[in-house]
Amino acid sequence: MNSLIYILIAANLIAFIQMAIDKRLAVKQKSRIPEAQLIAPTLFGGIFGVVLGMILFRHKTAKKSFQFKLFMALVTFGLVVFVTLRSMK
């Protein structure tokens, strides 16, 4: 159980840091982090880091395609958790 908590913490930290770095790169008009890489931590429970980064840095908040992809990654994570917990019974 402790390792699961560490994975969730790491995924959220990585997601948050990536959002900060990508926002900085966007402001400086430099090469950016691919959206798939920004969304990937969500598949490991990093949704809070991504959303907090979006809010605090005002990053990707107007891009509906990114929000849809993020939502789909969240749904995928939720289904994996549901199926995993269901199979443990």
C-alpha atoms as a printed R data frame, in Angstrom:
   type eleno elety resid chain resno       x      y       z
1  ATOM     1    CA   MET     A     1   0.000  0.000   0.000
2  ATOM     2    CA   ASN     A     2   2.876  2.385   0.753
3  ATOM     3    CA   SER     A     3   4.309  1.899  -2.734
4  ATOM     4    CA   LEU     A     4   0.951  2.913  -4.235
5  ATOM     5    CA   ILE     A     5   1.037  6.157  -2.267
6  ATOM     6    CA   TYR     A     6   4.591  6.840  -3.453
7  ATOM     7    CA   ILE     A     7   3.547  6.230  -7.063
8  ATOM     8    CA   LEU     A     8   0.622  8.655  -6.718
9  ATOM     9    CA   ILE     A     9   2.818 11.322  -5.129
10 ATOM    10    CA   ALA     A    10   5.499 10.909  -7.800
11 ATOM    11    CA   ALA     A    11   2.969 11.013 -10.654
12 ATOM    12    CA   ASN     A    12   1.423 14.214  -9.318
13 ATOM    13    CA   LEU     A    13   4.792 15.891  -8.739
14 ATOM    14    CA   ILE     A    14   5.979 14.959 -12.220
15 ATOM    15    CA   ALA     A    15   2.736 16.204 -13.761
16 ATOM    16    CA   PHE     A    16   2.894 19.510 -11.883
17 ATOM    17    CA   ILE     A    17   6.561 20.113 -12.730
18 ATOM    18    CA   GLN     A    18   5.977 19.274 -16.390
19 ATOM    19    CA   MET     A    19   3.128 21.799 -16.568
20 ATOM    20    CA   ALA     A    20   5.398 24.465 -15.037
21 ATOM    21    CA   ILE     A    21   8.227 23.712 -17.444
22 ATOM    22    CA   ASP     A    22   5.927 23.636 -20.479
23 ATOM    23    CA   LYS     A    23   4.355 26.966 -19.518
24 ATOM    24    CA   ARG     A    24   7.803 28.514 -19.180
25 ATOM    25    CA   LEU     A    25   8.815 27.126 -22.569
26 ATOM    26    CA   ALA     A    26   5.598 28.488 -24.093
27 ATOM    27    CA   VAL     A    27   6.260 31.970 -22.724
28 ATOM    28    CA   LYS     A    28   9.814 31.876 -24.082
29 ATOM    29    CA   GLN     A    29   8.515 30.545 -27.420
30 ATOM    30    CA   LYS     A    30  10.813 27.520 -27.285
31 ATOM    31    CA   SER     A    31  10.279 23.874 -28.165
32 ATOM    32    CA   ARG     A    32   7.515 22.442 -25.980
33 ATOM    33    CA   ILE     A    33   6.750 19.225 -24.130
34 ATOM    34    CA   PRO     A    34   4.432 17.007 -26.225
35 ATOM    35    CA   GLU     A    35   0.835 16.823 -24.988
36 ATOM    36    CA   ALA     A    36   1.051 13.038 -24.696
37 ATOM    37    CA   GLN     A    37   3.903 13.468 -22.224
38 ATOM    38    CA   LEU     A    38   1.938 16.061 -20.260
39 ATOM    39    CA   ILE     A    39  -1.039 13.707 -20.027
40 ATOM    40    CA   ALA     A    40   0.913 10.492 -19.300
41 ATOM    41    CA   PRO     A    41   1.160 11.004 -15.502
42 ATOM    42    CA   THR     A    42  -2.645 10.984 -15.402
43 ATOM    43    CA   LEU     A    43  -2.524  7.295 -16.307
44 ATOM    44    CA   PHE     A    44  -0.654  6.745 -13.020
45 ATOM    45    CA   GLY     A    45  -2.954  8.899 -10.881
46 ATOM    46    CA   GLY     A    46  -1.322 12.278 -11.546
47 ATOM    47    CA   ILE     A    47  -4.539 14.115 -12.396
48 ATOM    48    CA   PHE     A    48  -4.264 16.477  -9.440
49 ATOM    49    CA   GLY     A    49  -0.783 17.608 -10.504
50 ATOM    50    CA   VAL     A    50  -1.940 18.313 -14.052
51 ATOM    51    CA   VAL     A    51  -5.060 20.197 -12.980
52 ATOM    52    CA   LEU     A    52  -3.219 22.169 -10.297
53 ATOM    53    CA   GLY     A    53  -0.576 23.097 -12.875
54 ATOM    54    CA   MET     A    54  -3.268 24.162 -15.323
55 ATOM    55    CA   ILE     A    55  -4.882 26.397 -12.721
56 ATOM    56    CA   LEU     A    56  -1.777 27.904 -11.102
57 ATOM    57    CA   PHE     A    57   0.112 28.525 -14.339
58 ATOM    58    CA   ARG     A    58  -2.976 29.284 -16.462
59 ATOM    59    CA   HIS     A    59  -1.697 26.726 -18.912
60 ATOM    60    CA   LYS     A    60  -3.736 24.730 -21.434
61 ATOM    61    CA   THR     A    61  -6.966 26.033 -19.900
62 ATOM    62    CA   ALA     A    62  -8.392 27.256 -23.214
63 ATOM    63    CA   LYS     A    63  -7.326 24.259 -25.277
64 ATOM    64    CA   LYS     A    64 -10.390 22.008 -25.453
65 ATOM    65    CA   SER     A    65  -8.593 19.197 -27.299
66 ATOM    66    CA   PHE     A    66  -6.066 18.931 -24.457
67 ATOM    67    CA   GLN     A    67  -8.850 18.913 -21.878
68 ATOM    68    CA   PHE     A    68 -10.667 16.157 -23.778
69 ATOM    69    CA   LYS     A    69  -7.499 14.034 -23.959
70 ATOM    70    CA   LEU     A    70  -6.906 14.633 -20.260
71 ATOM    71    CA   PHE     A    71 -10.467 13.574 -19.472
72 ATOM    72    CA   MET     A    72 -10.075 10.407 -21.556
73 ATOM    73    CA   ALA     A    73  -6.830  9.556 -19.725
74 ATOM    74    CA   LEU     A    74  -8.639 10.067 -16.410
75 ATOM    75    CA   VAL     A    75 -11.464  7.769 -17.522
76 ATOM    76    CA   THR     A    76  -8.907  5.160 -18.598
77 ATOM    77    CA   PHE     A    77  -7.156  5.376 -15.221
78 ATOM    78    CA   GLY     A    78 -10.494  5.086 -13.439
79 ATOM    79    CA   LEU     A    79 -11.464  2.007 -15.440
80 ATOM    80    CA   VAL     A    80  -8.118  0.340 -14.749
81 ATOM    81    CA   VAL     A    81  -8.492  1.014 -11.023
82 ATOM    82    CA   PHE     A    82 -12.089 -0.239 -11.060
83 ATOM    83    CA   VAL     A    83 -11.235 -3.441 -12.918
84 ATOM    84    CA   THR     A    84  -8.202 -4.054 -10.711
85 ATOM    85    CA   LEU     A    85 -10.134 -3.575  -7.483
86 ATOM    86    CA   ARG     A    86 -12.995 -5.679  -8.816
87 ATOM    87    CA   SER     A    87 -10.657 -8.566  -9.661
88 ATOM    88    CA   MET     A    88  -9.130 -8.464  -6.167
89 ATOM    89    CA   LYS     A    89 -12.413 -9.533  -4.562
